[in-house]
Every structure is written in C-alpha cells, then in structure tokens.
C-alpha cells in the first residue's frame, strides 16, 4: 500500500533514492544501489526493542558460489539459499555455524491441464501433436506420482538429509 500523499504516479527512482521511503520499523533507509546492496541504519526512536546493529547492509549476491565464499571469508554474516552441493562441505568448515532448518522449497512436477489445446512444444515420437490432454485423469496422475523416485531426489539432487513431502507443501507450510 502506498500513501495517498505520494501522488498518483510515484516513480521507482523516488523509492530507490529513499525520497518516498515509508515504514515504521527499527531501521531507516540510507541508500540502495541496484544489483548491489541496500543500506539501513538503526532508528533509535523506534517504539520496540532497540536493534543490536547500528547499520545493516543487505548485499545482493546472486551467484551461489560467490555468496557462500563471502560468508566463509567473513565478508557477510548471514546468507540464504545455500545450494545443496555447497552445503555439505560448508557444514564441516571449522568456526562456522550451519543450523539446519526445514525449508519451504519444493520441487514438483506440474502437469499442463489448464488448456483446452495441445501443450506447446510437446509431440509424439514421430513429431505428431499430442492432442489428448488426458493428464487430468486420476490414473495418469497416480502413475506419475508413483514413478517419481523421491529418495533419489533427496540423495542425488538435494545431496543429503531432506524431507520427502507427499504434497506440494512441506511440513509447517
């Protein structure tokens, strides 16, 4: 929700520069550098508990290896989205704390059952268009579900201890 006082068409530039910053949290906006970082400073007049840190930088590090390397080097204090292939070696790193929590990440197979026409780019072995959209059939869905080797996904894709939910949402979602 945007306050009425900002007018009918506030620009992204005004939000990015902080001119139109809104909120009542424990930190105040200082600066935003697109693709790099957001800098916030402690707001001492905040009504709640006083935050521990005087300044917080939210760094945007999109590359998994670079993000993890920044953490291991001490350049950042916390990261999210540690890739499974990197996670196991990091857990063994001395002097680091890698808590394990249940994630809300789900990997699922989505059937194209919403359209009445053939699914684009799907064809038979001889190039014929797949005209029957029978993926809505209960037996087809059950067969696909039974064909998925969930333990192999846990062991080989996620590389280790993960939960195997039987639905689109994992525990706690």
C-alpha positions as CSV (number, residue, x, y, z in Angstrom):
1,X,0.0,0.0,0.0
2,X,1.3,3.4,-0.9
3,X,0.3,6.5,1.0
4,X,-2.0,8.9,-0.9
5,X,0.3,11.8,-0.2
6,X,2.9,10.4,-2.6
7,X,0.6,11.2,-5.5
8,X,-1.0,9.1,-8.3
9,X,2.2,8.0,-10.0
10,X,5.2,7.8,-7.7
11,X,8.3,6.7,-9.6
12,X,10.6,3.8,-8.9
13,X,13.5,6.2,-8.8
14,X,11.9,8.1,-5.9
15,X,11.5,4.9,-3.9
16,X,15.1,3.7,-4.8
17,X,16.6,7.0,-3.8
18,X,14.7,7.0,-0.5
19,X,12.7,10.1,-1.2
20,X,9.5,8.0,-1.0
21,X,10.6,5.6,1.8
22,X,7.8,4.6,4.0
23,X,7.6,2.5,7.1
24,X,7.9,2.5,10.9
25,X,10.5,-0.3,11.5
26,X,13.6,-0.5,13.7
27,X,15.8,0.6,10.8
28,X,15.8,3.6,8.4
29,X,16.6,3.5,4.7
30,X,20.0,5.1,3.8
31,X,20.7,4.0,0.3
32,X,20.0,1.5,-2.5
33,X,22.5,0.5,-5.2
34,X,20.6,-1.7,-7.7
35,X,22.1,-5.1,-8.0
36,X,24.5,-4.5,-5.2
37,X,23.1,-3.6,-1.7
38,X,20.6,-1.8,0.5
39,X,22.0,0.1,3.5
40,X,19.8,0.7,6.6
41,X,20.7,2.5,9.8
42,X,19.2,2.0,13.3
43,X,16.2,4.2,14.1
44,X,16.7,5.0,17.7
45,X,13.1,6.4,18.1
46,X,11.6,3.0,17.1
47,X,8.8,2.1,19.5
48,X,10.0,-1.5,20.1
49,X,13.2,-3.1,21.3
50,X,16.4,-1.3,20.2
51,X,18.2,-3.2,17.4
52,X,21.6,-4.5,18.1
53,X,23.4,-3.2,15.0
54,X,23.9,0.4,14.2
55,X,24.0,-0.3,10.4
56,X,22.8,-3.2,8.3
57,X,23.8,-3.8,4.7
58,X,21.6,-6.2,2.7
59,X,24.0,-7.3,-0.1
60,X,22.7,-8.8,-3.3
61,X,25.0,-11.7,-4.3
62,X,23.2,-13.7,-6.9
63,X,25.9,-16.3,-7.6
64,X,25.7,-19.2,-5.2
65,X,29.5,-19.8,-5.0
66,X,30.3,-16.1,-4.6
67,X,27.6,-15.8,-1.9
68,X,29.0,-18.8,0.0
69,X,32.6,-17.7,-0.4
70,X,31.6,-14.2,1.0
71,X,30.2,-15.9,4.1
72,X,33.2,-18.2,4.6
73,X,35.6,-15.2,4.2
74,X,33.7,-13.3,6.8
75,X,32.6,-10.6,4.3
76,X,28.9,-11.2,5.2
77,X,27.4,-12.5,8.4
78,X,24.4,-14.4,7.1
79,X,23.3,-15.8,3.7
80,X,20.3,-17.6,2.5
81,X,19.8,-20.2,-0.3
82,X,22.9,-22.3,0.3
83,X,22.9,-24.7,-2.7
84,X,22.9,-28.4,-1.7
85,X,26.2,-29.1,-3.5
86,X,27.9,-26.4,-1.4
87,X,26.1,-27.1,1.9
88,X,27.8,-30.4,2.9
89,X,31.4,-29.0,2.7
90,X,30.4,-25.8,4.5
91,X,28.9,-27.7,7.4
92,X,32.3,-29.2,8.0
93,X,34.0,-25.8,8.0
94,X,35.6,-25.1,11.4
95,X,34.4,-21.9,13.1
96,X,31.1,-21.7,11.3
97,X,27.6,-22.4,12.5
98,X,25.3,-24.0,10.0
99,X,21.9,-24.6,11.5
100,X,19.6,-27.0,9.7
101,X,16.0,-25.9,9.4
102,X,13.1,-27.2,7.3
103,X,12.9,-25.1,4.2
104,X,9.7,-24.2,2.3
105,X,11.5,-25.1,-1.0
106,X,9.5,-27.6,-3.0
107,X,10.4,-29.3,-6.3
108,X,7.4,-30.7,-8.1
109,X,6.1,-31.9,-11.5
110,X,3.4,-29.6,-12.8
111,X,1.0,-31.0,-15.4
112,X,-0.3,-28.8,-18.2
113,X,-4.0,-29.5,-17.6
114,X,-5.4,-25.9,-17.8
115,X,-5.5,-25.5,-21.5
116,X,-8.0,-27.0,-24.0
117,X,-5.5,-27.1,-26.8
118,X,-2.3,-29.2,-27.2
119,X,0.6,-28.3,-24.9
120,X,3.1,-26.3,-26.9
121,X,6.4,-28.0,-27.7
122,X,5.1,-31.4,-26.8
123,X,4.9,-34.0,-29.5
124,X,4.9,-37.8,-30.0
125,X,7.9,-39.8,-31.2
126,X,7.2,-39.0,-34.8
127,X,6.5,-35.3,-34.3
128,X,2.8,-35.6,-34.1
129,X,0.9,-33.2,-31.9
130,X,-0.3,-34.6,-28.7
131,X,-4.0,-33.9,-28.9
132,X,-5.4,-35.8,-26.0
133,X,-5.0,-33.8,-22.8
134,X,-5.5,-36.9,-20.6
135,X,-3.2,-35.6,-17.9
136,X,-6.2,-34.8,-15.9
137,X,-7.0,-38.4,-15.4
138,X,-6.6,-39.7,-11.9
139,X,-4.7,-42.8,-13.1
140,X,-2.2,-40.8,-15.1
141,X,-1.5,-38.6,-12.0
142,X,-1.1,-41.6,-9.8
143,X,1.2,-43.3,-12.2
144,X,3.4,-40.2,-12.5
145,X,3.5,-39.8,-8.7
146,X,4.5,-43.5,-8.2
147,X,7.2,-43.1,-10.9
148,X,9.0,-40.3,-9.1
149,X,11.9,-41.7,-7.0
150,X,11.7,-39.2,-4.2
151,X,14.5,-40.8,-2.3
152,X,16.8,-40.5,-5.3
153,X,15.9,-36.7,-5.4
154,X,16.8,-36.4,-1.7
155,X,20.1,-38.4,-2.1
156,X,21.3,-37.1,-5.5
157,X,19.7,-33.7,-6.2
158,X,19.4,-32.4,-2.7
159,X,22.5,-34.3,-1.6
160,X,21.5,-35.5,1.8
161,X,19.1,-35.2,4.7
162,X,15.9,-33.6,3.4
163,X,12.3,-34.4,4.0
164,X,10.2,-36.1,1.3
165,X,6.8,-34.5,1.4
166,X,4.0,-36.2,-0.5
167,X,2.3,-32.9,-1.5
168,X,3.3,-29.6,-2.9
169,X,3.8,-28.1,0.6
170,X,6.3,-29.5,3.1
171,X,5.9,-29.7,6.9
172,X,5.0,-26.4,8.5
173,X,3.8,-24.8,5.3
